[in-house]
Amino acid sequence: MIEEKEYKQRRDILAKQLPKKSVTIFLSSTNKKRSNDTEYPYRQDSNFYYLTGFKEDNAALVFVKKNKSVQTILFVQKKDPTLELWNGIRLGKKEAKKVFDVDKVYVSSSLEKRLEEFLEKKQRILYDFDCDNELLSKIKSLAKRCKIHQDVASFVYKMRLLKSPNEIALIQKALEITKEAHHQVMKMRKSEKYEYQVQAEIEYTFKKNGAYSDAYTTIVASGNNANTLHYIQNDKKLCEGEMILIDAGCEYQYYASDITRTIPVGTKFTKAQKEIYMLVLDVQKKIIQMIRPGVMRSELQTRSEELLCEGMIALGILEGELEELLENKTHKKYYPHGIGHWMGIDVHDQAPYKYDNAQEIPLQKGMVLTIEPALYFHENDTDIPLKYRGIGVRIEDNILVTSKGFKNLSKEIIKEIEDIESYSSEYA
């Protein structure tokens, strides 16, 4: 759990970076319409949550900076018994002042009027240009009185790049729940069931363990469906002899996990499936071993492509010299995506990969990233041996960069062939 002290520290760090004579505004997310008069479950804006830990909508955080002094002001929905009857209890102005270490708390209905006051004699306004809030248009209108408009989101994205011990603990908790979900699926008798039944088992496991949301839409891709990278239809019947690529992770107290395992529908991999699986797994292990401070993500990407290309040559999937195949990007047909991405409050965490001068940011202690090499062989691809057609394999783990190397936060989620087969056979 992250306490108010840490959120206050984050606000203080940000405040020091803000320009003089400026007003900075962060808006909460708004409720999103699903259909007619129903809405999607509410989720707070990631940057707003990172700075406040506040989960309510109709809220705002404002920094008013003069030369050196900075005021932080929180706007919250007022207490209203009628609204609370329908939508739940609100914290309100009085309680918010007790909970949050800010200079002032106002009700949200006064935001526009207060902003007009704050903007007097200010030269610069900062706000999230892409904020998903209906008030953004009003902010832009008010901003016309300032000479300089600046997107504040990039300031917070940089802060989010390095995770605190408390953040890492929440990611680890999310992974413990996700481990149980993946292992539960490995136990299932899957043949003749449907992909959506596997999805239901996963998401039930998330919720029963206190992870009320998945971090992204669960992918349960059996057979050739595994060769669609973002397959979420999840309605195919599972067939003996095929594999299932399962990309599923929960969100726990706003922090994500992101795990992919590829397992047989039955209890055993076929010989061809094993060959592709072992190639991808071997590459993943080697890439993870490269992780340490100072290494570039581009190095991980380049090496993963070299190793996968070498492996495909050895299996007779690709023909030719390694250097020429890599130069022509022939291998990208079967490995089209990156080796991984940052992970945190967002499953694809909105932290930068390059400095402002466009130079790549090296790995540093406290970063969390995914490592997910893969190979995809469509069933209609006549350029590859018949035995490999229809096979898609991705193996993904979540890695913390430490002071001397790495820690695989998801190492307890089994991925060795003998472990998967043994686990599946035990409960078959």
Residue, then its C-alpha position, 0 to 999 in steps of 0.5 A: m500500500i502507498e501512503e499519503k506521505e509518498y504521494k506528497q513526496r511525488r507532488d513536491i518533486l514535481a513542484k520543484q520542476l515546474p516553471k516560475k509564475s505558472v499554474t499547473i492543472f491535473l484533471s481526474s478521469t470522467n465516467k465513460k458511457r458504455s451504452n444508453d445510460t450505462e457506464y464502464p467501471y470507473r478508473q482514475d487517470s493514471n497521472f492524477y492517481y500517481l500524484t494523489g492516490f485519489k480514486e474519485d471522479n470530478a476532481a482536480l489537482v492544481f499547482v500555483k507557483k510564484n517564484k519559489s513558493v508553490q501552493t497545491i490545491l485539491f478540488v473534490q466533489k461536494k458531499d450530496p446525500t442525493l447523489e451519494l444515494w445513487n453513486g456511493i459515498r464521497l469523501g467531501k471537502k472536510e475529510a479530504k483536507k484531513v486525508f491529503d497533505v495539500d495547502k487547500v481543498y475546494v469543491s469542484s464546482s468552484l474550479e473554473k472561478r478559482l482558475e481565473e484567480f490563479l491565472e492572474k499575472k501568470q505567464r505559463i499554464l501547464y496541463d495534460f494536453d490529452c487528458d480525457n476530461e470534458l473540462l479540458s475545453k474550458i481549461k484551453s479557453l482559460a489558457k488563452r490568457c497565458k503566453i505559454h502553454q505546456d504539456v505537463a504529462s511528460f514531467v510525470y511520465k519521467m517520474r514514473l520511469l523508476k518504481s519505488p519499493n511500495e510500487i514494486a510490492l504492488i506489482q509483485k502482489a498483482l503477479e502473485i494473483t496472476k500466477e494463481a490464475h495461470h496455474q489454475v488454467m493449467k489444471m483445467r480439463k480444457s479439451e472441448k471447452y471454449e476460449y471464453q471459459v478459460q477467460a472466465e476462470i482467469e478473471y474469476t481468480f483475479k476478482k476472488n483475490g482482490a484484483y477487481s480489474d484485469a490490466y488489459t483485455t484477456i487474450v485466450a488464443s488457441g490454435n491459429n488464433a495465437n497468430t493474431l497478436h491482439y486476439i480478444q474474440n475468445d470464442k473458439k472451441l479448444c481442440e486436443g493437439e493445439m496450444i493456447l497462448i494466454d496473455a492475461g494479467c490483473e491490476y492490483q491497487y492500480y498496478a499492472s501485471d502482464i504475463t503470457r504463457t503458451i500451453p497445450v490444450g491437452t497435457k503434452f506438447t507435440k514435437a513441432q510445438k516443443e521445437i518452437y517453444m524451446l526456441v522462444l524460451d531459450v531466447q527469453k532466458k538469454i535476453i533476461q540474463m542481459i538485463r542490468p543498469g546501463v544496458m540499452r533496450s535496443e540491445l535487447q531487441t537486436r539480440s532477440e532478433e539475432l537469436l530468433c533468426e538463428g533458431m529459425i535457420a536451424l529449424g529450416i524455417l528460414e534459408g540463407e545467411l544470418e546477416e543477410l536475413l537480418e538486414n532484409k528483416t526477413h525474420k520480422k514476418y514471424y517476430p513483428h513486435g518489440i522485446g518488451h515495454w515499461m510496466g507500472i500503473d499502466v500495463h504499457d506504462q507511459a514512461p519515456y524511452k528516450y531523453d529530450n535530446a532523442q538519446e536512448i535511456p539506458l536501463q536503471k535500477g527501479m525500472v520494470l519492463t516486460i520481456e516477451p520474445a515470440l514467433y508466429f507461424h500462420e496456418n496459411d503460410t506456405d513458405i514454412p514447413l507444414k509441421y510449424r504452420g498454425i503455431g504461435v508462441r509468446i512467453e512473457d515475464n515482468i522484470l525489475v532492474t536491480s543495482k547489479g542486474f535483475k529480478n524476475l518478478s514473475k519467476e514463480i509462474i511456471k514455463e518449463i515444458e516438463d513443469i507445464e506437462s507435469y502440472s497439467s497431467e497431475y490434474a487431468 
